[in-house]
Amino acid sequence: MDAKERENSIDTANQPSIYMTILVGVVICVVGTFLRFAFDALWLSLLSWAILAVGTVICCKGVFRILGSSKS
C-alpha cells in the first residue's frame, strides 16, 4: 500500500458519517437493553431483543465500513 492509498484509507475511515452510524446503533442498543429490564412482559422482552438485534447490526455495519476502507 503506497502513501496515497493509505491516506485515502484513513480519510475514508475517519468520515463522520461512519461514527454517527455507530453512535445511532449504540443508542438503539441502549434503548433495547433498557426495555429488556424495565418491565416484565413477554411481548416487551421480545420487542427489546429485536431492537437490540437491530442496534447490533447497525453497529457492526459501521465497524465493517471502517475495516473495509483499506480495500478501496
N, CA, C and O atoms as a Tinker XYZ file with bonds, in Angstrom:
   288  protein
     1  N      0.861000   -1.167000    0.000000    73     2
     2  CA     0.000000    0.000000    0.000000    64     1     3
     3  C      0.907000    1.229000    0.000000    63     2     4     5
     4  O      1.728000    1.410000    0.898000    81     3
     5  N      0.745000    2.059000   -1.011000    73     3     6
     6  CA     1.571000    3.263000   -1.065000    64     5     7
     7  C      0.954000    4.384000   -0.224000    63     6     8     9
     8  O     -0.125000    4.227000    0.347000    81     7
     9  N      1.651000    5.500000   -0.161000    73     7    10
    10  CA     1.237000    6.598000    0.725000    64     9    11
    11  C     -0.115000    7.177000    0.331000    63    10    12    13
    12  O     -0.909000    7.534000    1.202000    81    11
    13  N     -0.388000    7.274000   -0.956000    73    11    14
    14  CA    -1.664000    7.845000   -1.421000    64    13    15
    15  C     -2.832000    6.939000   -1.039000    63    14    16    17
    16  O     -3.865000    7.422000   -0.575000    81    15
    17  N     -2.678000    5.635000   -1.230000    73    15    18
    18  CA    -3.730000    4.690000   -0.845000    64    17    19
    19  C     -3.970000    4.721000    0.658000    63    18    20    21
    20  O     -5.114000    4.668000    1.110000    81    19
    21  N     -2.896000    4.807000    1.426000    73    19    22
    22  CA    -3.015000    4.849000    2.878000    64    21    23
    23  C     -3.758000    6.110000    3.319000    63    22    24    25
    24  O     -4.600000    6.061000    4.216000    81    23
    25  N     -3.441000    7.234000    2.683000    73    23    26
    26  CA    -4.122000    8.487000    3.021000    64    25    27
    27  C     -5.607000    8.413000    2.676000    63    26    28    29
    28  O     -6.446000    8.877000    3.448000    81    27
    29  N     -5.933000    7.834000    1.525000    73    27    30
    30  CA    -7.341000    7.666000    1.148000    64    29    31
    31  C     -8.061000    6.736000    2.117000    63    30    32    33
    32  O     -9.219000    6.970000    2.461000    81    31
    33  N     -7.378000    5.685000    2.554000    73    31    34
    34  CA    -7.976000    4.745000    3.500000    64    33    35
    35  C     -8.255000    5.417000    4.837000    63    34    36    37
    36  O     -9.309000    5.202000    5.436000    81    35
    37  N     -7.316000    6.227000    5.304000    73    35    38
    38  CA    -7.504000    6.936000    6.570000    64    37    39
    39  C     -8.630000    7.948000    6.446000    63    38    40    41
    40  O     -9.445000    8.090000    7.358000    81    39
    41  N     -8.680000    8.658000    5.310000    73    39    42
    42  CA    -9.760000    9.630000    5.101000    64    41    43
    43  C    -11.121000    8.942000    5.088000    63    42    44    45
    44  O    -12.089000    9.457000    5.648000    81    43
    45  N    -11.190000    7.791000    4.455000    73    43    46
    46  CA   -12.448000    7.049000    4.409000    64    45    47
    47  C    -12.837000    6.553000    5.799000    63    46    48    49
    48  O    -14.006000    6.627000    6.179000    81    47
    49  N    -11.876000    6.053000    6.551000    73    47    50
    50  CA   -12.164000    5.524000    7.889000    64    49    51
    51  C    -12.536000    6.626000    8.873000    63    50    52    53
    52  O    -13.202000    6.356000    9.872000    81    51
    53  N    -12.122000    7.855000    8.612000    73    51    54
    54  CA   -12.394000    8.960000    9.529000    64    53    55
    55  C    -13.618000    9.775000    9.145000    63    54    56    57
    56  O    -13.805000   10.875000    9.664000    81    55
    57  N    -14.446000    9.274000    8.262000    73    55    58
    58  CA   -15.656000   10.006000    7.885000    64    57    59
    59  C    -16.613000   10.066000    9.072000    63    58    60    61
    60  O    -16.876000    9.049000    9.714000    81    59
    61  N    -17.133000   11.263000    9.361000    73    59    62
    62  CA   -18.063000   11.394000   10.491000    64    61    63
    63  C    -19.327000   10.548000   10.340000    63    62    64    65
    64  O    -19.914000   10.132000   11.339000    81    63
    65  N    -19.749000   10.294000    9.110000    73    63    66
    66  CA   -20.979000    9.518000    8.915000    64    65    67
    67  C    -20.842000    8.097000    9.455000    63    66    68    69
    68  O    -21.815000    7.516000    9.934000    81    67
    69  N    -19.647000    7.544000    9.379000    73    67    70
    70  CA   -19.434000    6.195000    9.907000    64    69    71
    71  C    -19.622000    6.189000   11.422000    63    70    72    73
    72  O    -20.266000    5.297000   11.974000    81    71
    73  N    -19.057000    7.185000   12.081000    73    71    74
    74  CA   -19.148000    7.234000   13.540000    64    73    75
    75  C    -20.551000    7.607000   14.002000    63    74    76    77
    76  O    -20.973000    7.196000   15.083000    81    75
    77  N    -21.275000    8.377000   13.202000    73    75    78
    78  CA   -22.677000    8.659000   13.522000    64    77    79
    79  C    -23.504000    7.380000   13.410000    63    78    80    81
    80  O    -24.415000    7.155000   14.207000    81    79
    81  N    -23.190000    6.547000   12.425000    73    79    82
    82  CA   -23.875000    5.261000   12.283000    64    81    83
    83  C    -23.648000    4.396000   13.521000    63    82    84    85
    84  O    -24.585000    3.792000   14.043000    81    83
    85  N    -22.408000    4.339000   13.985000    73    83    86
    86  CA   -22.101000    3.558000   15.183000    64    85    87
    87  C    -22.813000    4.141000   16.399000    63    86    88    89
    88  O    -23.340000    3.394000   17.223000    81    87
    89  N    -22.832000    5.470000   16.517000    73    87    90
    90  CA   -23.499000    6.117000   17.647000    64    89    91
    91  C    -24.992000    5.814000   17.659000    63    90    92    93
    92  O    -25.559000    5.530000   18.715000    81    91
    93  N    -25.631000    5.872000   16.499000    73    91    94
    94  CA   -27.059000    5.549000   16.411000    64    93    95
    95  C    -27.292000    4.095000   16.820000    63    94    96    97
    96  O    -28.244000    3.797000   17.541000    81    95
    97  N    -26.434000    3.201000   16.367000    73    95    98
    98  CA   -26.554000    1.796000   16.753000    64    97    99
    99  C    -26.405000    1.580000   18.245000    63    98   100   101
   100  O    -27.121000    0.768000   18.831000    81    99
   101  N    -25.480000    2.302000   18.864000    73    99   102
   102  CA   -25.278000    2.171000   20.310000    64   101   103
   103  C    -26.495000    2.691000   21.066000    63   102   104   105
   104  O    -26.928000    2.076000   22.041000    81   103
   105  N    -27.048000    3.817000   20.626000    73   103   106
   106  CA   -28.242000    4.362000   21.285000    64   105   107
   107  C    -29.408000    3.387000   21.164000    63   106   108   109
   108  O    -30.146000    3.182000   22.128000    81   107
   109  N    -29.579000    2.789000   19.995000    73   107   110
   110  CA   -30.648000    1.802000   19.805000    64   109   111
   111  C    -30.418000    0.597000   20.726000    63   110   112   113
   112  O    -31.368000    0.074000   21.308000    81   111
   113  N    -29.170000    0.159000   20.859000    73   111   114
   114  CA   -28.860000   -0.957000   21.767000    64   113   115
   115  C    -29.170000   -0.603000   23.214000    63   114   116   117
   116  O    -29.673000   -1.439000   23.964000    81   115
   117  N    -28.873000    0.627000   23.609000    73   115   118
   118  CA   -29.161000    1.049000   24.983000    64   117   119
   119  C    -30.666000    1.051000   25.232000    63   118   120   121
   120  O    -31.119000    0.630000   26.296000    81   119
   121  N    -31.440000    1.523000   24.259000    73   119   122
   122  CA   -32.900000    1.510000   24.396000    64   121   123
   123  C    -33.402000    0.071000   24.510000    63   122   124   125
   124  O    -34.250000   -0.228000   25.352000    81   123
   125  N    -32.883000   -0.815000   23.668000    73   123   126
   126  CA   -33.281000   -2.214000   23.741000    64   125   127
   127  C    -32.927000   -2.860000   25.065000    63   126   128   129
   128  O    -33.701000   -3.650000   25.605000    81   127
   129  N    -31.755000   -2.525000   25.592000    73   127   130
   130  CA   -31.339000   -3.059000   26.885000    64   129   131
   131  C    -32.212000   -2.521000   28.010000    63   130   132   133
   132  O    -32.592000   -3.266000   28.914000    81   131
   133  N    -32.534000   -1.229000   27.960000    73   131   134
   134  CA   -33.396000   -0.646000   28.987000    64   133   135
   135  C    -34.769000   -1.312000   28.979000    63   134   136   137
   136  O    -35.298000   -1.664000   30.033000    81   135
   137  N    -35.341000   -1.482000   27.796000    73   135   138
   138  CA   -36.659000   -2.117000   27.712000    64   137   139
   139  C    -36.617000   -3.561000   28.194000    63   138   140   141
   140  O    -37.602000   -4.076000   28.723000    81   139
   141  N    -35.478000   -4.206000   28.009000    73   139   142
   142  CA   -35.345000   -5.608000   28.430000    64   141   143
   143  C    -35.504000   -5.744000   29.938000    63   142   144   145
   144  O    -36.064000   -6.728000   30.421000    81   143
   145  N    -35.010000   -4.758000   30.682000    73   143   146
   146  CA   -35.031000   -4.849000   32.137000    64   145   147
   147  C    -36.028000   -3.906000   32.793000    63   146   148   149
   148  O    -36.158000   -3.919000   34.017000    81   147
   149  N    -36.732000   -3.091000   32.025000    73   147   150
   150  CA   -37.642000   -2.104000   32.606000    64   149   151
   151  C    -38.923000   -2.749000   33.132000    63   150   152   153
   152  O    -39.336000   -2.482000   34.260000    81   151
   153  N    -39.538000   -3.580000   32.332000    73   151   154
   154  CA   -40.814000   -4.183000   32.703000    64   153   155
   155  C    -40.749000   -5.679000   32.452000    63   154   156   157
   156  O    -39.868000   -6.166000   31.744000    81   155
   157  N    -41.693000   -6.401000   33.042000    73   155   158
   158  CA   -41.697000   -7.848000   32.901000    64   157   159
   159  C    -42.924000   -8.270000   32.108000    63   158   160   161
   160  O    -43.969000   -8.594000   32.673000    81   159
   161  N    -42.778000   -8.260000   30.798000    73   159   162
   162  CA   -43.846000   -8.715000   29.914000    64   161   163
   163  C    -43.201000   -9.444000   28.737000    63   162   164   165
   164  O    -42.153000   -9.030000   28.241000    81   163
   165  N    -43.822000  -10.513000   28.301000    73   163   166
   166  CA   -43.260000  -11.320000   27.223000    64   165   167
   167  C    -43.125000  -10.519000   25.940000    63   166   168   169
   168  O    -42.082000  -10.559000   25.287000    81   167
   169  N    -44.174000   -9.790000   25.574000    73   167   170
   170  CA   -44.128000   -9.036000   24.318000    64   169   171
   171  C    -43.076000   -7.935000   24.368000    63   170   172   173
   172  O    -42.448000   -7.637000   23.352000    81   171
   173  N    -42.876000   -7.327000   25.535000    73   171   174
   174  CA   -41.861000   -6.286000   25.663000    64   173   175
   175  C    -40.457000   -6.890000   25.614000    63   174   176   177
   176  O    -39.538000   -6.278000   25.069000    81   175
   177  N    -40.291000   -8.060000   26.169000    73   175   178
   178  CA   -38.995000   -8.738000   26.091000    64   177   179
   179  C    -38.654000   -9.096000   24.649000    63   178   180   181
   180  O    -37.520000   -8.905000   24.210000    81   179
   181  N    -39.628000   -9.612000   23.917000    73   179   182
   182  CA   -39.388000   -9.943000   22.510000    64   181   183
   183  C    -39.070000   -8.699000   21.693000    63   182   184   185
   184  O    -38.173000   -8.713000   20.850000    81   183
   185  N    -39.805000   -7.628000   21.945000    73   183   186
   186  CA   -39.554000   -6.368000   21.248000    64   185   187
   187  C    -38.165000   -5.830000   21.588000    63   186   188   189
   188  O    -37.457000   -5.338000   20.709000    81   187
   189  N    -37.780000   -5.922000   22.848000    73   187   190
   190  CA   -36.469000   -5.411000   23.247000    64   189   191
   191  C    -35.336000   -6.216000   22.619000    63   190   192   193
   192  O    -34.312000   -5.649000   22.239000    81   191
   193  N    -35.511000   -7.531000   22.506000    73   191   194
   194  CA   -34.493000   -8.343000   21.833000    64   193   195
   195  C    -34.388000   -7.971000   20.360000    63   194   196   197
   196  O    -33.290000   -7.935000   19.806000    81   195
   197  N    -35.520000   -7.694000   19.725000    73   195   198
   198  CA   -35.500000   -7.281000   18.319000    64   197   199
   199  C    -34.800000   -5.930000   18.162000    63   198   200   201
   200  O    -33.996000   -5.748000   17.247000    81   199
   201  N    -35.103000   -4.987000   19.050000    73   199   202
   202  CA   -34.454000   -3.671000   18.997000    64   201   203
   203  C    -32.955000   -3.818000   19.228000    63   202   204   205
   204  O    -32.157000   -3.174000   18.548000    81   203
   205  N    -32.574000   -4.647000   20.168000    73   203   206
   206  CA   -31.161000   -4.883000   20.450000    64   205   207
   207  C    -30.455000   -5.502000   19.240000    63   206   208   209
   208  O    -29.317000   -5.141000   18.938000    81   207
   209  N    -31.113000   -6.418000   18.556000    73   207   210
   210  CA   -30.527000   -7.041000   17.365000    64   209   211
   211  C    -30.339000   -6.020000   16.249000    63   210   212   213
   212  O    -29.313000   -6.025000   15.568000    81   211
   213  N    -31.322000   -5.147000   16.059000    73   211   214
   214  CA   -31.212000   -4.106000   15.027000    64   213   215
   215  C    -30.044000   -3.175000   15.349000    63   214   216   217
   216  O    -29.262000   -2.834000   14.462000    81   215
   217  N    -29.923000   -2.766000   16.599000    73   215   218
   218  CA   -28.816000   -1.905000   17.002000    64   217   219
   219  C    -27.467000   -2.563000   16.795000    63   218   220   221
   220  O    -26.509000   -1.909000   16.380000    81   219
   221  N    -27.386000   -3.847000   17.080000    73   219   222
   222  CA   -26.138000   -4.581000   16.890000    64   221   223
   223  C    -25.753000   -4.644000   15.422000    63   222   224   225
   224  O    -24.583000   -4.474000   15.079000    81   223
   225  N    -26.717000   -4.886000   14.560000    73   223   226
   226  CA   -26.447000   -4.928000   13.119000    64   225   227
   227  C    -25.965000   -3.567000   12.627000    63   226   228   229
   228  O    -25.037000   -3.495000   11.821000    81   227
   229  N    -26.581000   -2.497000   13.098000    73   227   230
   230  CA   -26.176000   -1.150000   12.686000    64   229   231
   231  C    -24.747000   -0.858000   13.141000    63   230   232   233
   232  O    -23.954000   -0.314000   12.373000    81   231
   233  N    -24.413000   -1.212000   14.375000    73   231   234
   234  CA   -23.047000   -1.003000   14.877000    64   233   235
   235  C    -22.032000   -1.808000   14.068000    63   234   236   237
   236  O    -20.981000   -1.289000   13.693000    81   235
   237  N    -22.342000   -3.048000   13.805000    73   235   238
   238  CA   -21.429000   -3.892000   13.026000    64   237   239
   239  C    -21.244000   -3.350000   11.617000    63   238   240   241
   240  O    -20.149000   -3.426000   11.060000    81   239
   241  N    -22.299000   -2.810000   11.042000    73   239   242
   242  CA   -22.200000   -2.219000    9.708000    64   241   243
   243  C    -21.195000   -1.071000    9.707000    63   242   244   245
   244  O    -20.380000   -0.963000    8.791000    81   243
   245  N    -21.247000   -0.214000   10.727000    73   243   246
   246  CA   -20.293000    0.889000   10.824000    64   245   247
   247  C    -18.866000    0.409000   11.016000    63   246   248   249
   248  O    -17.942000    0.932000   10.392000    81   247
   249  N    -18.682000   -0.581000   11.871000    73   247   250
   250  CA   -17.340000   -1.109000   12.119000    64   249   251
   251  C    -16.778000   -1.751000   10.861000    63   250   252   253
   252  O    -15.604000   -1.557000   10.545000    81   251
   253  N    -17.586000   -2.505000   10.143000    73   251   254
   254  CA   -17.096000   -3.139000    8.925000    64   253   255
   255  C    -16.814000   -2.127000    7.825000    63   254   256   257
   256  O    -15.970000   -2.377000    6.964000    81   255
   257  N    -17.507000   -0.983000    7.834000    73   255   258
   258  CA   -17.172000    0.081000    6.885000    64   257   259
   259  C    -15.794000    0.650000    7.188000    63   258   260   261
   260  O    -15.046000    0.985000    6.270000    81   259
   261  N    -15.452000    0.761000    8.463000    73   259   262
   262  CA   -14.114000    1.232000    8.827000    64   261   263
   263  C    -13.065000    0.197000    8.430000    63   262   264   265
   264  O    -12.043000    0.544000    7.837000    81   263
   265  N    -13.310000   -1.055000    8.749000    73   263   266
   266  CA   -12.343000   -2.109000    8.441000    64   265   267
   267  C    -12.181000   -2.310000    6.940000    63   266   268   269
   268  O    -11.090000   -2.633000    6.471000    81   267
   269  N    -13.244000   -2.123000    6.193000    73   267   270
   270  CA   -13.189000   -2.316000    4.752000    64   269   271
   271  C    -12.688000   -1.114000    3.989000    63   270   272   273
   272  O    -12.612000   -1.159000    2.761000    81   271
   273  N    -12.342000   -0.037000    4.677000    73   271   274
   274  CA   -11.933000    1.172000    3.979000    64   273   275
   275  C    -10.585000    1.018000    3.290000    63   274   276   277
   276  O    -10.276000    1.788000    2.381000    81   275
   277  N     -9.781000    0.056000    3.693000    73   275   278
   278  CA    -8.481000   -0.134000    3.056000    64   277   279
   279  C     -8.581000   -0.954000    1.773000    63   278   280   281
   280  O     -7.586000   -1.115000    1.067000    81   279
   281  N     -9.765000   -1.472000    1.463000    73   279   282
   282  CA    -9.945000   -2.301000    0.273000    64   281   283
   283  C    -10.487000   -1.501000   -0.901000    63   282   284   285
   284  O    -11.101000   -2.075000   -1.801000    81   283
   285  N    -10.277000   -0.202000   -0.912000    73   283   286
   286  CA   -10.784000    0.654000   -1.988000    64   285   287
   287  C    -10.013000    0.451000   -3.256000    63   286   288
   288  O    -10.305000    1.091000   -4.265000    81   287
